[in-house]
Amino acid sequence: MNPSKEKYEKSLVKILIRLNPNVDADIIDFLNASDNKQGLIKEALREHIKRAKEVK
């Protein structure tokens, strides 16, 4: 890996999520239908944060 990419990778926070096909099939199907899983998750979380702030 080149040095600039290695430096960039070190600055990232990685989060693992485990999904159970028996319980989370709807989530798995929805993510699998997306071309941009990371973008979809970020968008959903930002919307959730926005709604949570409006409730307070």
RAPE-V330733 format. One record per run of one state. SS is the DSSP state (H for helix, E for strand, - for the rest). FROM is the first residue (numbers start at 0). LEN is the number of residues. Records with the same first field share a line. If there is no record, write none. Layout:
SS->FROM-LEN / FROM-LEN
This chain:
-->0-2 / 10-14 / 32-4 / 55-1
H->2-8 / 24-8 / 36-19
